[in-house]
């Protein structure tokens, strides 16, 4: 069976880092990918410690050669990974559909030169393990993203009242964009509000964004982290008194459950930012972002048009699982 996708791994000499990555990628992905490696200034030989440290882990080193990038310039790849800064500068312009990732690693040969073999082997083992960890984490993220997409389709297809075709299309386009962001190793949580706005803006979703939770109860704050739309409240303060006092976003934090307001004017304690933003918010959704069962942030939506009855279910499902695929930024935790 032919591989589904092709990946090219680049470094300067194509003797250490990219060679290790090629063997490790092939070992962990099997026949799912065709993997090749090349160098922008190849040495012409694979470093002798590369097959040695691979063999220690029963990873097949056969077929590794040091080749120039020019050999592959006319070929197409689904993914190109640069593992050193110099190779990144020489990376070919992406063809249509080609993703480029930059995973820089120190050159083990530079640290192993002129030292006893035992020390050199230690350096190469460190490089091997670091590259392997990056490959495994990438594979896990892709597999989880694919599983998330399949699960969200099941949630969508089991809704008692399905959304309109336009809303279904927007939702699955958003799920596909999340997968692309994961594959590109992009800052998902920073970019997601803009992705949502691009697909749901026509439905009146005039503002959406993430507030991260800060401080100690009962005097915490929700601090704006990333958003798409006009300027709104930069912070939301918690007031003593619990639910129904500090606004819908804090109510979602208290409930640890997604909440929807079909008419925000009727939500007790609703915090409006319309005066700052110029929005005329009609409806809203607030979804707490939970990490290991603890709320660390909230996704907030301000809509100038009525919501669909399926919006809460779909976005509650999305944000309920997304932290398991791509953890939120460290500063949120």
N, C-alpha and C positions, 0 to 999 in steps of 0.2 A: 504493500500500500504506500502510495506517495505521501510525503509529509504534507501537513496542512499549511505550514508557514515556513518562511526562511528568515534566518537571523545572521547578520554579519557582525563580528566583534573585532574592534579595531584598537590597536595600541601603536606605539612607535616602532619597536623592534620585532613585534610578533614572535617573541622568543620566550616570554614568561607569562605576563598577565593575560593576554588574549588567548594564549595557548591553554593555560589553565582553565580559563572560562569556557573555551570551546569544548574541552573534554568533560568538564563538569556539567555544562548545559546538555550535552548529548547523553550523559549518564542519567540525569534527573528527568529529562523530557522524553527520552526514548525516540521513537519514530515520529512523534508529533511535529517536530521541527527538523528542518535541515539546517545545520549550523556550520558556519565557516568562520575563519579568522584571518586577519591580514595586518600588515604593518605599513605605516607611512614611510618608514625608513628601515625595512626589514634587515635583520642580521643575517638571514639565510639559513640559520640553524636554530632549533629549539634548545633552550638551555638544558643541560643534562640532568639538573635536579628536578625539572618539571615531571618527566615520567617517573622519577623515583618517588616523589611525594604523592603522586597520583596512585602508584602501585600500592603504597602503604594503606590506601583506603579501598583497594580492589576496584579502582576506576581505570578503565581501559585507556591507555595513552596512545594507542596505535593510530596512525594516520595524521598525526600532528606534523605540520610543516610550517616553515616561516616563509610567507609569500607577500609580495607587494600589493598594495591597495589597487594598483592599476589593473590587476588581473580581474577585478570584480566591477570596475566602473561602468561597464555596459550591462551588468546584470541587475535585476530588481530584487529587492528584499522587503519583507514586511516590517522588519525591525533592524535598526543599526544601533549598536551599543559601543560607545567609546569608553575605554577604561583608563585613559590618561589624558591630561590636558593638551598635550601636543597633538594627539590624534584628533581631539575635538576640533582644533583649528583647521585640520585638513580634511575633516569629514565631508563627503560629497553632499551636494544639495539634495534634499529629499525629493524623491519622485512622488507622484500622486499616491497617497495612501501609506507611504513609508513613515514610520515613527522613529525618532532618534532619542535615545536616552544617554545620559552621561553619568557613568559610575566610576569616578576616579579612584585609583588605588596606587599606593607607593610601589615603585619598581623594586621587586625583591633582589634582582641582580645587583642593583646599586648598593644595597646594604650587605650583600653576601660576598662582595669582592674582597679578597685579601684576608678573609677570616677563616678559622678552622672549619672543616666540613660540618661538624656537629652544629656549629652556630649558623652556618649557611642553611642547613636543613631546617633549623628552627624558623628562620626568616621565611623560607619558602612555604613551610607549613602554615604560618600565620597568614600569608597571602592566599594560599589555597582555601583556608577556612573562611576568610573574610569574603572572598569571591563567592564561595558556595553559599554562605548565609544570604548574600544579596540575591542570588539566583533563586534560592528556595523561598525567600520572602516575596519575591516578584511572582513566582508561580502560585503561591498560596493566595496572594491578592487577586490574581486573575481568576483562579478557580472560585474564590468566594464571590467575586463580582458576577461571574457567570451564574452561580447558584442564586445570588440575590435577584438577578434578572428573571430566572425561571420561577422563583418563589413569588415575586411581585406579579408576574403574569397569572399565577394561580390565584392570588388574592383578587386581582382584577376580574378574572373570569368567574369567580364564585360570588361576586357581588349580587345581591338580590335584584337591585336595579342598576343596570350598567350605565356608565357615563356616556355622554354623547360621543359619536365617532371623533369629533374634533378634540375633545378632552382626552379620549383614549390615545389618540395619536400623539398629543403633546406629552402625555405621561410616558409612553414607551420611547419617545424620542429623548426625553430626559434621562431615562434609565440607560439608554444606549450611550448618551454623552457621559454619564457617570463611569461606565465601563471604559470609555476612551480616556478619560482623565486618569483612571487607575492604571491603565496600560502605559500612559505617558508619564507616570510617576509625578503627576502634577499636584499642586497644593489644592486638593479637592475642596476642603472646607472654605477656602478663600474664594474659589471660583464658582462654587455651587449657586449662590444667590443670583449671579448674572445668568447662569444657565437656566435657572427657573424662570427668571424674568423674560428671557428670550422666547420661552415656549408658552408662558401663561400670561404675558402682558396683554394679549387681546381679550382675555377674560376679565380684565379689570384688576389684575394682580399688580397694583401700582408700586408696592414696596414689599420686600421680604429680606430677612437677614438673620444673623445669629447674634445673640447677646450671651456673653460668658458670665458665669456666676462668680462673684467675688465677695469676700468678707465672711462674717460670722453672724448667724441668726440670733436675734431678729433685726439686725441692722445691715443686711447684705445689699449688694448692688448688682444689677445686670448691666454690664458694660458692653457697648456695641463693639463687635469684632469684625464682621464682614457683612456687606449688604449691597443691594441693588435698588436704586430708586432715589428720590429726592432726600435731602438731609432730614433726619428725624431726631428723636431723643437720643443723646449720646449715652445717657445713663438712666436707669429706672431704680429708684430707691425703694427698699422694703420698709413697710410701716408695721408697727406692732399691731397685732390683732388677727393675724393669720389670713385665711382664705376670705376673699371678697373685699379686701381692703387695699392691697398693693397692686392691683391690676391683673389682667388676664395672664400675662407671662409668669408672674409669681404664682398665680393660682395653678398654672400647669406644673410649676416646680413643686408646689405643695402636693398636688394630686399624683405627681409622677406619671401623668397620663395626658395624651393629647386632648385639647379642648377646642371647641368651635363656638363662635358667636355669630349667629345669623344677623343680629342687629346689635352692633357694639354699644349703642346708646342705652341698651337695657342691661348691659353687663355691670354688675355692682363693682364699683371701684375702678372701672376701666380707665387706663391711662392713655390719653390721646396725645398724639404728636402732630395733629393736623395743623395746628397753628404755626408750627415751625416749617412744616413740609409743604403746606398748601394742598394736602390731600383732603379728599372728602370721603373718609373711610366709612364704609357701610358694614362690612363683615370682616372677620378675622379668624385666624387659626394660630394656636400656640402649641408647639410640640416640645416637651423637654428632651434634651439629649442626655442619655444615661450612659455612664461608663461604670461597669461593675456594679450596677444597681444604684449608682449615686448620680443625681443630676449635676452636670457641670456647665450646662448652657441651655438655651432655648431657641428654637427657630420660630420666628414671628412673621406673620403675614398680615398685611393691610390691603384689603380689596375694596375698590370703589364700586364693585358690582356684586350682586348676590352670588354666593357660592353654590356649587353643585353638591348634592347630598353625598357623593362619593369622595369628595376631596379629602375630608378628614381621615377616612379609612385608608386611602392610598398613601397619603403623606405621613400618617402615623405609622404605617407599616414600613415605609421607606426609612424614616429617621429612627425607627425602632431597631433596625438591623444595620444601618450604615456604619455606626461606630465599631461594629464587629468586623467590618471589611477594611475600613481605613480609620484608625484611631484619630480622634480630634487632635489639633495641635497641642503640644506640651503645655503651652501657656494657658490653655483652658483647664488643665487638670489640677 
